[in-house]
Amino acid sequence: MGSLSGPRFSVIIPAYNAAGTLARALDSVLTQSWAAFEVIVIDDGSVDNTAAVAANYGEKIRYLRQNNVGVSAARNHGARIASGDWLTFLDADDWYYPDRLKWHGEWITRDPTLDFLTGNYEYRDTSGTLLSYSMQNKASGRVMLTKAAGNLEVVMADSEFEAFIADHFGDTHTLSLPRATFLELGGYPMGFKVCEDVHLLTRLVARSHRVGVVCEPLAVYLIHAASATRADPVRAQFENVRTLLALGKLAGSLPPEVRRGYFTRLHQARLNLGYALIKSGRHFSAVRAVLPSLIEAPSLTSVRNLLSIIKG
């Protein structure tokens, strides 16, 4: 159970037409080995039975309904009304493992100098099959695992932020941060459907020095065919670039290592958009998507990327 001295976690679950998966998400939070201080479900204008599923939990959760304005607005709404001192998030189709809050809670209690915490998670498909692990999957995660040398916990320092921002291994559901920090940052950006988590994460990392990383999987990220990224890859990659370009307005104020990580991520996003456009037969648009990277940062890599796009 959460101790009096430890962090009080408000768990925020945005839900949109999530009747089929919300109970699993809620059960995974309500059976935590370190009890959540509160569980807040923000129903983002669902038209299915989401409200009825939530109602089954009675007083165990706080349920609020808003008009359909998107996941960022739902998370921000939850954060504003939260009464815990730390925030964690969970999407309604994902779920926590039993020690998700305990591992972060105990560490925060021991080391209050951590700016925020993150950790490993699993990718599973709708049949429950394990596809991969986030830390093993990403270069930044593999660096941390090597540094951890088999330990559960490892601290990520400033010098390691570049790789983390370029291709981060933590996701929304493994993030724990002080509510005050979240509100100070203005929460998730509005008006973006893809990559809004990276927008927040980059701003968060920019003001951090020590980040706690738990190397064991904290949660499950569900991969399903209906997700925005898979349903319309070109649109998803376009949105990804659009969000990163908006974040770029702050690039000048980012610490050097965070700024370098940001530009690496932006160039990779443009390349991904280029490949998605080629697959849909739009070669000229593909070249136009990748060209800005060459202009901004002329290098052998950016020339090679452009040539691979031109060759299709």
Residue frames as qw, qx, qy, qz and C-alpha x, y, z in Angstrom:
[[0.000, 0.887, 0.462, 0.000, 0.00, 0.00, 0.00],
 [0.305, 0.680, -0.068, 0.663, 1.08, 3.58, -0.58],
 [0.502, -0.360, -0.499, 0.607, 2.71, 4.90, 2.59],
 [0.082, -0.927, -0.305, 0.203, 1.88, 8.27, 4.13],
 [0.320, -0.692, 0.288, 0.579, 5.38, 9.54, 3.36],
 [0.443, 0.029, 0.694, 0.567, 5.44, 8.26, -0.22],
 [0.156, 0.073, -0.359, -0.917, 3.94, 9.77, -3.35],
 [0.494, 0.400, 0.633, -0.442, 0.16, 9.80, -3.76],
 [0.147, -0.041, 0.722, 0.675, -0.46, 8.72, -7.35],
 [0.570, 0.488, 0.270, -0.604, -3.44, 10.02, -9.30],
 [0.374, 0.009, 0.818, 0.438, -3.90, 7.61, -12.22],
 [0.410, 0.521, 0.037, -0.748, -5.57, 9.29, -15.21],
 [0.408, 0.142, 0.858, 0.279, -7.33, 7.16, -17.83],
 [0.383, 0.356, -0.180, -0.833, -8.70, 8.90, -20.94],
 [0.408, 0.183, 0.894, 0.019, -11.41, 6.74, -22.51],
 [0.442, 0.382, -0.196, -0.788, -13.08, 7.04, -25.89],
 [0.861, 0.169, -0.246, -0.412, -15.45, 4.23, -26.95],
 [0.188, 0.477, -0.828, 0.224, -13.47, 1.95, -24.64],
 [0.801, -0.256, 0.154, -0.519, -16.28, -0.28, -23.32],
 [0.944, 0.161, -0.289, -0.026, -14.44, -3.41, -24.48],
 [0.692, 0.261, -0.440, 0.510, -11.15, -2.73, -22.69],
 [0.164, -0.706, 0.221, -0.653, -11.77, -0.24, -19.86],
 [0.844, -0.489, 0.027, -0.220, -12.51, -2.90, -17.20],
 [0.903, 0.062, -0.150, 0.397, -9.15, -4.60, -17.82],
 [0.320, 0.563, -0.205, 0.734, -7.36, -1.24, -17.52],
 [0.450, -0.656, 0.129, -0.592, -9.23, -0.32, -14.32],
 [0.944, -0.319, -0.078, -0.027, -8.73, -3.75, -12.74],
 [0.776, 0.237, -0.221, 0.540, -4.98, -3.47, -13.39],
 [0.064, 0.581, -0.245, 0.774, -4.89, -0.16, -11.50],
 [0.639, -0.542, 0.073, -0.541, -7.18, -1.19, -8.63],
 [0.969, -0.226, -0.070, 0.067, -5.13, -4.34, -7.91],
 [0.412, 0.700, -0.409, 0.417, -1.77, -2.52, -7.66],
 [0.727, -0.230, -0.499, 0.411, 0.57, -3.66, -4.85],
 [0.196, -0.210, -0.249, 0.925, 0.99, 0.07, -4.03],
 [0.189, 0.700, 0.681, -0.101, -2.53, 1.49, -3.94],
 [0.200, 0.461, 0.273, 0.820, -3.32, 4.43, -6.22],
 [0.005, 0.205, 0.433, -0.878, -4.40, 7.51, -4.29],
 [0.537, 0.506, 0.335, -0.586, -7.20, 7.99, -6.84],
 [0.374, 0.129, 0.772, 0.498, -8.23, 6.72, -10.27],
 [0.298, 0.584, 0.127, -0.745, -9.73, 9.28, -12.66],
 [0.448, 0.307, 0.744, 0.390, -11.53, 8.24, -15.85],
 [0.204, 0.522, -0.036, -0.827, -12.12, 11.05, -18.34],
 [0.548, 0.425, 0.711, 0.112, -14.70, 9.90, -20.89],
 [0.096, -0.343, 0.322, 0.877, -13.91, 11.83, -24.06],
 [0.533, 0.332, -0.073, -0.775, -17.47, 11.83, -25.45],
 [0.120, -0.066, 0.976, 0.168, -17.88, 8.06, -25.95],
 [0.624, 0.063, -0.173, -0.760, -20.97, 6.85, -27.79],
 [0.629, -0.012, -0.773, -0.083, -20.69, 3.22, -26.63],
 [0.721, -0.582, -0.353, -0.127, -21.09, 1.67, -23.14],
 [0.464, 0.339, -0.463, 0.675, -17.96, 3.23, -21.63],
 [0.312, -0.474, 0.246, -0.786, -20.04, 5.11, -19.03],
 [0.885, -0.279, -0.120, -0.353, -21.84, 1.90, -17.94],
 [0.825, 0.115, -0.427, 0.351, -18.54, 0.03, -17.54],
 [0.202, 0.397, -0.405, 0.799, -17.16, 2.89, -15.42],
 [0.560, -0.457, 0.040, -0.690, -20.39, 3.01, -13.35],
 [0.897, -0.158, -0.411, -0.024, -19.78, -0.62, -12.26],
 [0.594, 0.142, -0.473, 0.634, -16.79, 0.60, -10.22],
 [0.406, -0.817, -0.409, -0.019, -18.87, 3.02, -8.15],
 [0.304, -0.947, 0.096, 0.023, -16.88, 4.99, -5.57],
 [0.821, -0.244, 0.260, 0.447, -13.59, 3.26, -6.43],
 [0.474, 0.176, 0.341, 0.793, -13.03, 5.70, -9.31],
 [0.154, 0.631, 0.167, -0.742, -13.80, 9.30, -10.26],
 [0.439, 0.371, 0.692, 0.438, -15.63, 9.43, -13.59],
 [0.139, 0.656, 0.084, -0.737, -16.07, 12.58, -15.65],
 [0.583, 0.485, 0.579, 0.299, -17.46, 13.02, -19.10],
 [0.023, -0.610, 0.140, 0.780, -16.41, 15.74, -21.56],
 [0.689, 0.660, 0.026, -0.299, -17.22, 16.52, -25.18],
 [0.901, 0.112, 0.235, 0.348, -15.03, 14.69, -27.68],
 [0.138, 0.968, -0.203, -0.053, -11.94, 16.94, -27.85],
 [0.681, 0.524, -0.479, 0.181, -9.18, 14.35, -27.93],
 [0.845, -0.229, -0.394, 0.280, -6.78, 12.44, -25.72],
 [0.395, 0.235, -0.293, 0.838, -4.53, 15.40, -24.79],
 [0.341, -0.466, 0.001, -0.816, -7.49, 17.43, -23.51],
 [0.835, -0.384, -0.328, -0.218, -8.74, 14.39, -21.56],
 [0.747, -0.072, -0.397, 0.529, -5.36, 13.82, -19.87],
 [0.169, 0.319, -0.191, 0.913, -4.99, 17.55, -19.10],
 [0.559, -0.499, -0.178, -0.638, -8.52, 17.66, -17.64],
 [0.867, -0.310, -0.383, 0.077, -7.68, 14.71, -15.40],
 [0.582, 0.094, -0.332, 0.737, -4.45, 16.36, -14.24],
 [0.101, -0.466, 0.042, -0.878, -6.25, 19.61, -13.40],
 [0.688, -0.479, -0.096, -0.536, -8.81, 17.93, -11.13],
 [0.785, -0.003, -0.568, 0.247, -6.35, 15.41, -9.63],
 [0.453, -0.837, 0.124, -0.280, -5.65, 15.68, -5.90],
 [0.913, -0.207, 0.032, 0.350, -2.57, 13.43, -5.75],
 [0.184, -0.861, 0.280, 0.383, 0.93, 14.93, -5.81],
 [0.201, -0.334, 0.779, 0.490, 2.19, 12.59, -8.58],
 [0.721, 0.416, 0.016, -0.554, 0.50, 11.76, -11.89],
 [0.292, -0.153, 0.881, 0.340, 0.55, 8.58, -13.91],
 [0.573, 0.356, -0.157, -0.722, -1.43, 7.82, -17.07],
 [0.380, 0.011, 0.918, 0.113, -2.97, 4.77, -18.70],
 [0.422, 0.134, -0.436, -0.783, -4.81, 4.50, -22.01],
 [0.747, -0.061, 0.325, -0.576, -8.01, 2.49, -21.78],
 [0.925, 0.265, -0.217, -0.166, -6.78, -0.33, -24.05],
 [0.462, 0.457, -0.665, 0.368, -3.48, -0.84, -22.18],
 [0.767, -0.592, -0.195, -0.153, -2.86, -2.18, -18.69],
 [0.125, -0.762, 0.559, -0.303, -0.45, -1.98, -15.75],
 [0.689, 0.021, -0.701, 0.185, 1.49, -4.85, -14.19],
 [0.598, -0.672, -0.437, 0.018, 0.89, -5.25, -10.41],
 [0.607, -0.492, -0.129, 0.611, 4.09, -3.49, -9.22],
 [0.375, 0.645, 0.249, 0.618, 3.91, -0.55, -11.65],
 [0.216, -0.880, -0.019, -0.422, 3.17, 2.01, -8.92],
 [0.805, -0.572, 0.034, 0.152, 5.16, 0.25, -6.17],
 [0.778, 0.074, 0.104, 0.615, 8.46, 0.29, -8.05],
 [0.215, 0.626, 0.080, 0.745, 8.13, 4.00, -8.77],
 [0.483, -0.795, -0.133, -0.343, 6.58, 4.85, -5.39],
 [0.835, -0.465, -0.027, 0.293, 9.30, 3.17, -3.31],
 [0.652, 0.202, 0.086, 0.726, 12.05, 4.76, -5.39],
 [0.008, -0.741, -0.127, -0.659, 10.55, 8.28, -5.14],
 [0.659, -0.737, -0.104, -0.109, 10.29, 7.79, -1.37],
 [0.826, -0.282, 0.066, 0.484, 14.00, 6.85, -1.17],
 [0.454, -0.081, 0.267, 0.846, 15.20, 9.47, -3.67],
 [0.192, 0.820, 0.446, -0.303, 13.11, 12.66, -3.89],
 [0.098, -0.630, 0.324, 0.698, 15.68, 14.27, -6.24],
 [0.352, 0.206, 0.798, 0.444, 14.37, 12.30, -9.27],
 [0.212, 0.196, -0.135, -0.948, 12.69, 14.71, -11.69],
 [0.805, 0.132, -0.032, -0.578, 10.44, 12.00, -13.14],
 [0.462, -0.244, 0.852, 0.034, 10.41, 8.24, -13.69],
 [0.708, 0.369, -0.321, -0.509, 9.81, 5.95, -16.63],
 [0.545, -0.303, 0.780, -0.063, 10.49, 2.31, -17.48],
 [0.016, 0.124, -0.898, -0.421, 10.27, -0.73, -19.67],
 [0.670, 0.215, 0.362, -0.612, 7.02, -2.09, -21.09],
 [0.433, 0.055, 0.863, 0.253, 5.76, -4.87, -23.35],
 [0.458, 0.256, -0.336, -0.782, 4.16, -4.69, -26.78],
 [0.365, 0.123, 0.919, -0.088, 1.40, -7.30, -27.12],
 [0.238, -0.100, -0.591, -0.765, -1.12, -7.96, -29.87],
 [0.611, -0.227, 0.015, -0.759, -4.87, -8.41, -29.36],
 [0.871, -0.096, -0.464, -0.128, -4.44, -12.18, -28.83],
 [0.672, -0.722, 0.158, -0.041, -2.09, -11.44, -25.91],
 [0.896, 0.165, -0.010, 0.412, 1.06, -12.58, -27.71],
 [0.393, -0.771, 0.149, 0.479, 4.23, -10.82, -26.54],
 [0.659, 0.732, 0.051, 0.166, 5.77, -9.00, -29.53],
 [0.587, 0.377, -0.294, 0.654, 8.73, -7.21, -27.94],
 [0.471, -0.668, -0.340, 0.466, 10.02, -5.08, -25.05],
 [0.203, 0.971, 0.091, 0.086, 10.39, -1.31, -25.38],
 [0.331, -0.838, 0.388, 0.194, 13.84, -0.99, -23.80],
 [0.662, -0.142, 0.648, 0.349, 15.35, -3.92, -25.72],
 [0.542, 0.652, 0.501, 0.176, 13.72, -2.49, -28.87],
 [0.178, 0.972, 0.026, 0.152, 15.28, 1.01, -28.75],
 [0.621, 0.410, -0.347, 0.571, 18.93, 2.06, -28.81],
 [0.164, -0.614, 0.314, -0.705, 18.36, 4.42, -25.85],
 [0.850, -0.383, 0.076, -0.354, 16.82, 1.57, -23.86],
 [0.934, 0.118, -0.236, 0.239, 19.67, -0.85, -24.62],
 [0.307, 0.556, -0.390, 0.667, 22.18, 1.74, -23.34],
 [0.485, -0.538, 0.284, -0.628, 20.25, 1.97, -20.06],
 [0.973, -0.163, -0.064, -0.150, 19.99, -1.83, -19.71],
 [0.750, 0.323, -0.354, 0.456, 23.76, -2.14, -20.17],
 [0.015, 0.560, -0.376, 0.738, 24.31, 0.59, -17.57],
 [0.731, -0.434, 0.110, -0.515, 21.86, -1.13, -15.17],
 [0.258, 0.409, -0.868, 0.113, 23.91, -4.36, -15.40],
 [0.441, -0.211, -0.872, -0.026, 21.00, -6.54, -14.30],
 [0.023, -0.222, -0.585, 0.779, 19.67, -4.20, -11.61],
 [0.142, 0.689, 0.710, -0.030, 15.99, -3.22, -11.50],
 [0.012, 0.961, 0.187, -0.203, 16.76, 0.52, -11.31],
 [0.609, 0.054, 0.170, 0.773, 19.09, 2.80, -13.25],
 [0.007, 0.821, 0.192, -0.537, 19.34, 6.60, -13.27],
 [0.567, 0.554, 0.333, 0.511, 19.44, 8.37, -16.64],
 [0.335, -0.609, -0.069, 0.715, 21.57, 11.54, -16.52],
 [0.260, 0.808, -0.029, -0.527, 21.72, 14.67, -18.70],
 [0.026, -0.525, 0.706, 0.475, 24.39, 13.20, -21.00],
 [0.219, 0.109, 0.957, 0.157, 22.01, 10.34, -21.91],
 [0.382, 0.567, 0.429, -0.591, 19.03, 12.54, -22.82],
 [0.253, 0.486, -0.475, -0.688, 20.00, 12.96, -26.50],
 [0.150, 0.048, -0.950, -0.269, 19.44, 9.29, -27.36],
 [0.125, 0.385, 0.820, -0.405, 16.27, 9.17, -25.23],
 [0.341, 0.609, 0.160, -0.698, 14.64, 12.08, -27.09],
 [0.219, 0.390, -0.677, -0.584, 15.81, 10.79, -30.49],
 [0.634, -0.047, -0.684, -0.358, 13.99, 7.47, -29.93],
 [0.334, -0.411, 0.577, -0.622, 12.54, 7.07, -26.45],
 [0.340, -0.033, -0.939, -0.023, 11.75, 3.73, -24.86],
 [0.076, 0.292, 0.712, -0.634, 9.29, 5.04, -22.22],
 [0.106, -0.445, -0.621, -0.636, 5.68, 5.68, -23.07],
 [0.368, -0.512, -0.019, -0.776, 2.74, 7.55, -21.53],
 [0.836, -0.415, -0.224, -0.281, 1.76, 4.57, -19.35],
 [0.811, -0.132, -0.332, 0.462, 5.25, 4.17, -17.81],
 [0.217, 0.496, -0.141, 0.829, 5.63, 7.89, -16.99],
 [0.460, -0.715, -0.479, 0.221, 5.35, 9.16, -13.40],
 [0.333, 0.356, -0.079, 0.870, 5.83, 12.87, -12.78],
 [0.080, -0.365, -0.541, 0.753, 4.94, 15.43, -10.11],
 [0.195, 0.770, 0.605, 0.054, 1.57, 17.04, -10.76],
 [0.125, -0.871, -0.014, 0.475, 3.14, 20.47, -10.18],
 [0.307, -0.345, 0.607, 0.647, 5.68, 19.82, -12.96],
 [0.285, 0.415, 0.795, 0.337, 2.95, 18.70, -15.37],
 [0.063, 0.887, 0.440, -0.128, 0.88, 21.83, -14.73],
 [0.247, -0.742, 0.220, 0.583, 3.93, 24.08, -14.98],
 [0.294, -0.138, 0.721, 0.612, 4.69, 22.60, -18.43],
 [0.477, 0.279, -0.105, -0.827, 1.09, 23.18, -19.54],
 [0.760, 0.108, 0.591, -0.247, 0.44, 19.45, -20.00],
 [0.562, 0.193, 0.694, 0.407, -0.05, 17.75, -23.36],
 [0.041, 0.241, -0.273, -0.930, -0.23, 20.00, -26.43],
 [0.546, 0.486, 0.528, -0.433, -3.68, 20.52, -27.94],
 [0.559, 0.700, -0.104, -0.432, -4.59, 19.97, -31.59],
 [0.246, 0.519, -0.798, -0.182, -2.26, 17.03, -32.29],
 [0.926, -0.064, -0.041, -0.369, -3.33, 13.41, -32.82],
 [0.938, 0.108, -0.188, 0.272, 0.10, 11.76, -33.04],
 [0.613, 0.271, -0.280, 0.688, 3.33, 12.29, -31.11],
 [0.300, -0.818, -0.032, -0.489, 1.73, 14.52, -28.44],
 [0.847, -0.509, -0.048, 0.145, 3.55, 12.40, -25.84],
 [0.725, 0.132, 0.016, 0.676, 6.95, 13.26, -27.38],
 [0.058, 0.736, 0.084, 0.669, 6.03, 16.96, -27.32],
 [0.601, -0.758, 0.022, -0.251, 5.44, 16.79, -23.55],
 [0.919, -0.248, 0.008, 0.307, 8.37, 14.45, -22.91],
 [0.589, 0.425, -0.018, 0.687, 10.86, 16.72, -24.70],
 [0.146, -0.763, 0.058, -0.627, 9.79, 19.73, -22.63],
 [0.808, -0.578, 0.008, -0.116, 9.91, 17.59, -19.47],
 [0.884, -0.014, -0.018, 0.466, 13.41, 16.25, -20.20],
 [0.361, 0.655, -0.028, 0.663, 14.60, 19.79, -20.99],
 [0.300, -0.734, 0.223, -0.566, 14.02, 20.79, -17.36],
 [0.929, -0.361, 0.024, -0.084, 15.26, 17.52, -15.79],
 [0.070, 0.746, -0.656, 0.086, 18.63, 16.24, -14.56],
 [0.108, -0.215, 0.959, -0.151, 17.98, 12.82, -13.04],
 [0.734, 0.036, -0.235, -0.636, 15.41, 10.38, -14.40],
 [0.510, -0.238, 0.794, -0.227, 14.55, 7.06, -12.73],
 [0.624, 0.278, -0.552, -0.479, 14.31, 4.11, -15.12],
 [0.713, -0.180, 0.618, -0.278, 12.82, 0.76, -14.07],
 [0.126, 0.410, -0.792, -0.434, 14.18, -2.01, -16.29],
 [0.204, 0.223, 0.952, -0.054, 11.39, -4.55, -15.72],
 [0.119, -0.395, -0.589, -0.695, 8.16, -4.17, -17.74],
 [0.135, 0.119, 0.494, -0.851, 5.70, -1.90, -15.91],
 [0.554, 0.447, 0.307, -0.632, 2.80, -2.17, -18.34],
 [0.511, 0.220, 0.753, 0.352, 1.49, -3.47, -21.66],
 [0.252, 0.484, -0.191, -0.816, 1.04, -1.44, -24.82],
 [0.660, 0.328, 0.669, -0.093, -1.58, -3.04, -27.04],
 [0.010, 0.311, -0.575, -0.756, -0.90, -3.16, -30.78],
 [0.512, 0.434, 0.719, -0.179, -4.08, -3.41, -32.86],
 [0.405, 0.295, 0.601, 0.623, -4.91, -3.05, -36.55],
 [0.035, 0.851, 0.490, 0.185, -7.43, -0.26, -35.98],
 [0.415, -0.645, -0.086, 0.636, -4.86, 2.13, -34.47],
 [0.278, 0.907, 0.015, -0.315, -4.41, 5.47, -36.26],
 [0.174, -0.655, 0.630, 0.380, -0.84, 4.62, -37.26],
 [0.367, -0.023, 0.894, 0.256, -1.84, 1.42, -39.02],
 [0.440, 0.652, 0.588, -0.187, -5.16, 2.49, -40.51],
 [0.443, 0.879, 0.100, 0.146, -3.64, 5.43, -42.45],
 [0.767, -0.257, 0.008, 0.588, 0.18, 5.38, -42.31],
 [0.367, 0.448, 0.161, 0.799, 0.67, 8.49, -44.49],
 [0.310, -0.799, -0.186, -0.480, -1.70, 10.57, -42.36],
 [0.777, -0.597, -0.110, 0.168, -0.06, 9.27, -39.15],
 [0.700, -0.049, 0.062, 0.709, 3.47, 10.10, -40.37],
 [0.144, 0.624, 0.205, 0.740, 2.31, 13.51, -41.60],
 [0.508, -0.799, -0.172, -0.274, 0.80, 14.23, -38.16],
 [0.824, -0.357, -0.073, 0.433, 4.00, 13.03, -36.51],
 [0.500, 0.233, 0.103, 0.828, 6.07, 15.56, -38.51],
 [0.132, -0.737, -0.250, -0.613, 3.49, 18.31, -37.88],
 [0.668, -0.726, -0.164, 0.009, 3.69, 17.81, -34.09],
 [0.760, -0.228, 0.026, 0.608, 7.50, 17.77, -34.15],
 [0.323, 0.473, 0.181, 0.799, 7.63, 20.96, -36.25],
 [0.363, -0.817, -0.202, -0.399, 5.38, 22.67, -33.69],
 [0.784, -0.554, -0.058, 0.275, 7.74, 21.50, -30.94],
 [0.682, 0.220, 0.088, 0.692, 10.62, 22.93, -33.00],
 [0.021, -0.858, -0.109, -0.502, 9.45, 26.45, -32.17],
 [0.612, -0.776, 0.133, -0.073, 10.98, 25.78, -28.73],
 [0.918, 0.168, -0.120, 0.338, 14.17, 24.17, -30.11],
 [0.311, 0.691, -0.250, 0.603, 16.25, 27.29, -29.46],
 [0.418, -0.659, 0.329, -0.532, 15.53, 27.16, -25.73],
 [0.978, -0.175, -0.092, -0.062, 16.28, 23.43, -25.32],
 [0.505, -0.664, 0.513, 0.204, 19.55, 22.26, -23.71],
 [0.251, 0.588, -0.643, -0.422, 22.08, 21.18, -26.41],
 [0.109, -0.111, 0.986, 0.058, 21.73, 17.40, -25.88],
 [0.418, 0.477, 0.678, -0.372, 17.92, 17.61, -25.92],
 [0.399, 0.716, -0.123, -0.560, 18.01, 19.81, -29.04],
 [0.123, 0.428, -0.827, -0.344, 20.28, 17.32, -30.86],
 [0.246, 0.152, 0.949, -0.129, 17.94, 14.47, -29.91],
 [0.433, 0.618, 0.378, -0.536, 14.99, 16.50, -31.16],
 [0.369, 0.651, -0.396, -0.532, 16.56, 17.13, -34.59],
 [0.033, -0.210, 0.964, 0.161, 17.50, 13.44, -34.95],
 [0.334, 0.366, 0.815, -0.301, 13.88, 12.55, -34.23],
 [0.419, 0.688, 0.097, -0.585, 12.55, 15.15, -36.69],
 [0.239, 0.532, -0.670, -0.460, 14.83, 13.93, -39.51],
 [0.111, 0.004, 0.994, 0.013, 13.78, 10.32, -38.86],
 [0.387, 0.518, 0.602, -0.469, 10.11, 11.35, -38.85],
 [0.403, 0.665, -0.214, -0.591, 10.52, 13.09, -42.22],
 [0.110, 0.342, -0.887, -0.292, 12.23, 9.99, -43.61],
 [0.248, 0.228, 0.916, -0.217, 9.38, 7.78, -42.34],
 [0.439, 0.642, 0.275, -0.565, 6.89, 10.14, -44.00],
 [0.264, 0.586, -0.568, -0.514, 8.92, 9.92, -47.22],
 [0.025, -0.110, 0.986, 0.120, 8.80, 6.12, -47.18],
 [0.341, 0.437, 0.735, -0.392, 5.05, 6.11, -46.44],
 [0.410, 0.682, -0.030, -0.605, 4.48, 8.49, -49.39],
 [0.161, 0.428, -0.792, -0.404, 6.56, 6.31, -51.74],
 [0.190, 0.123, 0.969, -0.096, 4.51, 3.26, -50.73],
 [0.381, 0.638, 0.554, -0.375, 1.38, 5.16, -51.74],
 [0.591, 0.462, 0.466, 0.468, 2.98, 6.12, -55.09],
 [0.050, 0.989, 0.128, 0.049, 3.58, 9.82, -54.29],
 [0.799, 0.047, -0.041, 0.599, 7.26, 10.15, -55.22],
 [0.224, 0.615, 0.004, 0.756, 7.42, 13.92, -55.67],
 [0.526, -0.746, -0.030, -0.407, 5.76, 14.50, -52.28],
 [0.911, -0.316, -0.095, 0.247, 8.21, 12.02, -50.73],
 [0.603, 0.279, -0.067, 0.745, 11.22, 14.00, -51.97],
 [0.097, -0.688, -0.035, -0.718, 9.61, 17.22, -50.75],
 [0.745, -0.632, -0.142, -0.162, 9.07, 15.67, -47.30],
 [0.872, -0.260, -0.033, 0.413, 12.73, 14.71, -46.85],
 [0.498, 0.608, 0.016, 0.618, 14.47, 17.68, -48.54],
 [0.258, -0.893, 0.074, -0.361, 14.21, 20.08, -45.51],
 [0.843, -0.492, 0.126, 0.176, 16.46, 17.74, -43.48],
 [0.755, 0.226, 0.143, 0.599, 19.23, 18.10, -46.06],
 [0.151, 0.779, 0.067, 0.605, 18.86, 21.89, -46.08],
 [0.533, -0.809, 0.060, -0.243, 18.81, 22.18, -42.26],
 [0.605, -0.596, 0.523, 0.069, 21.63, 19.73, -41.57],
 [0.705, 0.578, -0.383, -0.146, 23.70, 18.87, -44.65],
 [0.470, -0.502, 0.725, -0.042, 25.51, 15.57, -43.97],
 [0.153, 0.229, -0.902, -0.332, 26.38, 12.32, -45.65],
 [0.168, 0.279, 0.907, -0.268, 23.39, 10.71, -43.90],
 [0.377, 0.607, 0.325, -0.619, 20.90, 13.35, -45.11],
 [0.326, 0.502, -0.553, -0.579, 22.26, 13.02, -48.68],
 [0.046, 0.069, -0.992, -0.099, 21.97, 9.21, -48.48],
 [0.275, 0.412, 0.739, -0.456, 18.42, 9.46, -47.12],
 [0.414, 0.613, -0.013, -0.672, 17.38, 11.78, -49.92],
 [0.255, 0.395, -0.768, -0.435, 18.95, 9.51, -52.56],
 [0.091, 0.106, 0.986, -0.095, 17.16, 6.45, -51.14],
 [0.369, 0.559, 0.496, -0.553, 13.87, 8.37, -51.41],
 [0.357, 0.600, -0.345, -0.627, 14.62, 9.52, -54.98],
 [0.150, 0.213, -0.932, -0.251, 15.41, 5.90, -55.96],
 [0.738, -0.158, -0.087, -0.651, 12.16, 4.91, -54.27]]
